[in-house]
Amino acid sequence: MSLLSIRHSLIWVALALSICALLFNAGALLSVHSDNELIEQLVAGKDVDVSKVISGKPELRLARALYLKQKHRYDEALSTLSLIMEQGDQAFRAKVRYNLGNLYLEQAMNHVETMKMNEALPLVDLAKQAYRQALALNSQDWDSKYNLEVAMRLLPEMDRINSGNEDDPKKQATQLWTTVPGFPRGLP
């Protein structure tokens, strides 16, 4: 084989590899475009077919969970978030935990507004835990810091009363009711 024919063969191989790379990137771009369209629909308040979400990226599932939360379909949103908690990079996992905290906090605030403190307490604790996990993954997340503070102020005396620092249960109950603040609102 001559040097010219080897060059000729290498050029054809390089061309074939370039075409393969181009087709692969075009397919990836088309997939991203499709996911972005579905996310735009969810943000606009339009539901999308679950089969499209399942085959999509974790960001698409997160958008679906936020849509479900807005529609007050908390159980579905919780199950969607639990599927993607360990997916993606560290920043994405922090975002998922932040949104999980928001889900719990919104439910807790609904219970507090209707004076169902027994139902609100575990939800507030779960919200605090989710915000702390988000901050462990991204300590610079101001939204998680703020919402953790809101969750801590929502029922400020619950931790102290449940830890048994006071001896008189009647006194504990009266202290709780006199220190429950208004209804603070967290960030979205």
N, C-alpha and C positions, 0 to 999 in steps of 0.2 A: 504494500500500500504506500502510496506516495504521500508526501507531506500535504499536498493540495487536497487530496481526498480525505485525509484526517481532519483538516480544517473545515472542509465542507460538511463532514459528518457532525463535528462539534457544533457548528452553526445551527444545523437542523435540530440537534438535541437541545441546545439552548433555546431555540424558538419554541419547541414543543413544551419545555418546562415553563417558559414564560406564559404560554397560552393556558397551561394548567393552573398556574398561579393566578392569572387574571380571572379565570372562571371561578376558582375558589373564593377569591376576594369579592367577586360580583355576587356570588351566592350569600356570603356573609353579610354584605351590604344590604341585600334584599331582605334578609332575615331581620336585621336591625331596623330597617324601615318599616317592616310589617309590625314588629313589636312596638315601635314608636307610635304607629297609628292606633294600635289597640290601647296603649297608655293614654293617648289623647282622648279617645272615646270614654275611657273610665274617668278621667279628670273632668270631662264635660258632663258626667252624670249618666252616661249610657252604659248599660251592662253589655258584656261581651260573652261569647260562648266559652264555657269552662274548658272545653277541649283545646281551645286555642291558648288559654292561659297555662294549662298544664304542660304543654310542649314549649312554652316560652321561657325566657330568661327569668332569673329571680326578681329582677326589677319589675317585670310585668306582674308577677305574683304580689309584690309589695303594692303596686298600684291597685290591684284588685282588692287587696285587704283594706286599703284606705277607702275604696269605693264602698265596700261592705260596711265599714265603720260609719261612714256618712249616712248609710241607709238604716243604721241601727240594727244591723244583722251581726251582732257581736260574736256569736258562737262560730259563724262561718269565717269571720275575720280572724278570730283567734286560731282556728285550725289552719288557715292559710299562712298566717305568720309563723306558726310553729313548724311548718314544712320548710321554711327558708331561713330559720334562725342560724344555722351553721353554714350557710352558703355564702359565696362571695368573699370579698376581701374584708379587712378589719373595719374599714369605714362603713361598708354596707351592713355588716353585722351590728354595728353600733346604731345605725339608722333603724334597723328592724327592731331592736330592743327599745329604742326611743318610741317608736310607734306602738309597740306592745304596751309600754307604760302609759301612753296616751289612751289606748283602748281601755285599760283597767281604770285609769283615772276618770275617764268620762262616765264609765259605769258607776264608779263609786260616787261621783258627784250627783248622778241621777238618784241614787239611793239616799244620799244625804239630803237632797232637796225634798224627798218624800219622807224624811225622818226615819229611814230604815237603817239605823246605825249598825246593827248586827250584820247586815249584808254588805255595808260599805267598808267595814274594817278590814276584812281579808283582801278586798280589792285594792284598797289604799296600800296595804303592805306589798301586794304583788306589783303595784305601780312603782313603789319606792325601789323594790328589788330590780325591776327592769331598768329604771333610770340609773341605778348604781352600776348595773352591768354595762349599760351604754357608756357611762363615764369611764369605766375600767378599760373599755376598748378605745375611747376617744375622750381624753380628759379635757380637751378644749371645746367640747360641745356645749355652748352656752344654753341652747334650748333644753337640753337634758338637765343642766344645773338648775335652770329656772323652774322647770316642771317638777323636779325633785323637791325644791323648796315649797312649791304649791302643794304637793302631796303631803309634805311634812306639816304644813300649816292647816290642811283641811281638817284633820282630827288631831290636834297637837297633844292632847292629854292622853290619848289612847295608850301610847307606849308606856308612859309613866304609870298609869292606873293598872295596866295589865302586868307590869313588872312587880307589883306588890309593894311599892314604896310607902303606901299609906295603909294604916291598920284598919280604919273604919270604912267598911264598904258603902255605908250611907253617905259619908263625907266624900268618898270618891265620886259617887254618882252626881252629887250636887256640884262638885268642882268641875266635872266634865261639862255639864250643861251650861255652866256659866262662862266657859272659855271657848266653846265652839264658835269660830268666827263666821262671818258671812260666807258667801260662796265664791271663793276665788276662782278665777278662770286661768287655765294654763295656755300655753301657746299651742297652735294647731299641730 
